[in-house]
Amino acid sequence: MPPTLETDRLRLRPFTEADAPFVLELVNDAAWLAYIGDKAVRTLEDAKRYLLEGPMAMYAALGIGLCAMDLKEVEPRPVGMCGLLVREGSPDVELGYAQLPEARGQGLVREAAAAWVDYGDRQLKLREMHAYTHADNGASQAVLEELGFVLLPPASAEEEAARARRHWRLTFSA
């Protein structure tokens, strides 16, 4: 199970099935659909299945995964997700994040991502961390640049023209 991390404004905690209404809203946001893709989550049952088969299954298998980003308020509420994950067939630990429109432009995702980068470096002792952005998602690319990630070049000109995803890497000092 991933830890719960605290920042100045956020509590980053593992998801539970009770987060299904939030997840339903987040994965159907226009930016999610444009930059991440359609996860075919249309109902609360779909959202519960997404949580159980995605983040919660990764917690059980690897001890990491995407977590809820709760604003620290009198009534805490999730405004996004952020965490570390490993995609099937890849050895790389990735940083992933998304947020609701109401949370954008406030530096919240940068704050959450910085906490997970620090955790990956200090606690997990990772040598490197990866991230992917859509080519048109300048805000997400700016977050990665601020955190020290470097955009990796495509393997060929044809790959560059054909791909919408950009691959980023952060290398930690030993």
C-alpha positions in Angstrom: 0.0 0.0 0.0 1.4 3.4 -0.9 2.0 5.8 2.0 -0.2 8.9 2.6 1.9 11.9 1.9 1.3 15.4 3.1 2.2 18.7 1.4 1.3 22.3 2.4 -2.1 22.1 0.7 -2.7 18.4 -0.1 -3.1 15.0 1.4 -2.1 12.3 -1.0 -3.7 9.0 0.0 -4.5 5.7 -1.5 -7.9 5.4 -3.2 -10.8 3.5 -1.7 -14.0 2.3 -3.4 -15.7 5.3 -1.8 -13.8 7.5 -4.3 -15.8 6.0 -7.3 -18.0 9.2 -7.8 -14.9 11.4 -7.9 -13.1 9.0 -10.4 -16.2 8.9 -12.6 -16.1 12.7 -12.8 -12.3 12.9 -13.4 -11.9 10.2 -16.1 -14.7 11.8 -18.1 -13.3 15.3 -17.9 -12.6 16.7 -21.4 -8.8 17.1 -20.7 -8.5 13.5 -19.4 -10.3 12.3 -22.6 -8.1 14.4 -24.8 -4.7 13.9 -23.1 -5.0 10.5 -21.4 -7.8 8.7 -23.3 -11.2 7.1 -22.8 -11.1 4.5 -20.1 -14.8 3.5 -20.8 -15.9 4.5 -17.3 -19.5 5.5 -17.6 -21.1 4.4 -14.3 -20.3 4.2 -10.6 -19.8 0.4 -11.1 -17.3 1.1 -13.9 -15.5 3.6 -11.7 -15.3 1.0 -8.8 -14.0 -1.6 -11.3 -11.4 1.0 -12.6 -10.2 1.5 -9.0 -10.1 -2.1 -8.1 -8.4 -3.3 -11.3 -6.1 -0.2 -11.6 -4.8 1.7 -8.6 -5.9 -0.7 -5.9 -4.6 -3.8 -7.7 -1.2 -2.0 -8.2 -1.1 -1.2 -4.5 -1.5 -4.9 -3.7 1.1 -6.0 -6.3 3.7 -3.3 -6.1 3.0 -1.1 -3.1 2.7 2.0 -5.3 -0.1 3.4 -7.6 -2.1 6.5 -8.4 -3.5 8.1 -5.2 -6.2 10.7 -4.5 -5.1 14.3 -4.2 -7.3 15.7 -1.4 -7.3 19.4 -0.7 -6.7 20.0 3.0 -9.8 21.9 4.0 -12.4 21.7 6.8 -14.2 19.2 4.5 -11.3 17.5 2.5 -12.2 16.6 -1.0 -10.4 15.0 -3.9 -9.4 17.4 -6.8 -7.1 15.0 -8.7 -4.9 12.0 -8.7 -1.2 11.6 -8.6 1.3 8.8 -7.9 3.8 6.3 -9.1 2.9 3.4 -11.3 4.4 0.7 -13.5 2.6 -0.2 -16.7 2.2 -3.8 -17.8 5.2 -4.9 -19.8 7.4 -2.0 -18.7 10.1 -2.0 -16.0 9.9 1.8 -15.6 8.4 3.6 -12.6 6.2 6.4 -13.9 4.9 9.6 -12.4 1.2 10.0 -13.3 -1.3 12.8 -12.5 -4.6 14.4 -13.5 -6.9 17.0 -11.9 -10.3 18.4 -12.2 -10.7 21.8 -14.0 -11.4 23.6 -10.7 -7.9 22.6 -9.4 -5.9 23.7 -12.5 -3.7 26.7 -12.6 -3.0 26.6 -8.8 0.2 24.6 -8.8 -1.5 21.7 -7.0 -0.4 19.0 -9.4 3.2 20.3 -9.3 3.0 20.2 -5.5 1.7 16.6 -5.5 4.1 15.4 -8.2 7.1 16.9 -6.3 6.1 14.9 -3.2 6.0 11.7 -5.2 9.3 12.5 -6.9 10.9 13.0 -3.5 9.3 9.8 -2.2 10.7 7.9 -5.3 14.2 9.3 -4.7 14.4 9.2 -0.9 12.3 6.2 0.1 12.3 4.0 -3.0 15.9 4.8 -3.9 14.9 4.9 -7.6 17.7 5.6 -10.1 15.2 7.2 -12.5 11.6 8.0 -13.0 9.6 8.3 -16.2 6.5 10.3 -17.3 4.5 10.7 -20.5 2.6 13.7 -21.7 0.4 14.3 -24.7 2.2 16.5 -27.3 -0.4 19.2 -27.0 -0.5 19.3 -23.2 1.8 22.2 -22.5 0.8 22.6 -18.9 1.8 19.0 -18.1 5.0 19.4 -19.9 5.8 22.5 -17.9 5.2 20.6 -14.6 7.7 18.0 -15.7 10.3 20.6 -16.8 10.0 22.4 -13.4 10.6 19.1 -11.6 13.8 18.4 -13.6 12.4 15.8 -16.1 14.1 15.8 -19.5 12.2 15.1 -22.8 13.7 12.1 -24.5 14.2 12.3 -28.3 12.1 10.0 -30.5 13.8 7.1 -32.1 13.2 8.4 -35.6 11.6 11.3 -37.6 8.8 9.0 -38.5 8.1 8.2 -34.9 8.2 11.9 -34.0 5.6 12.7 -36.7 3.3 9.8 -35.7 3.3 10.0 -32.0 1.2 12.2 -29.7 2.9 11.0 -26.5 6.1 12.5 -25.3 8.4 10.5 -23.1 10.2 12.2 -20.2 12.9 10.9 -17.7 14.2 12.2 -14.4 17.6 10.7 -13.3 18.3 10.8 -9.6 21.8 11.4 -8.3 23.3 8.5 -6.4 
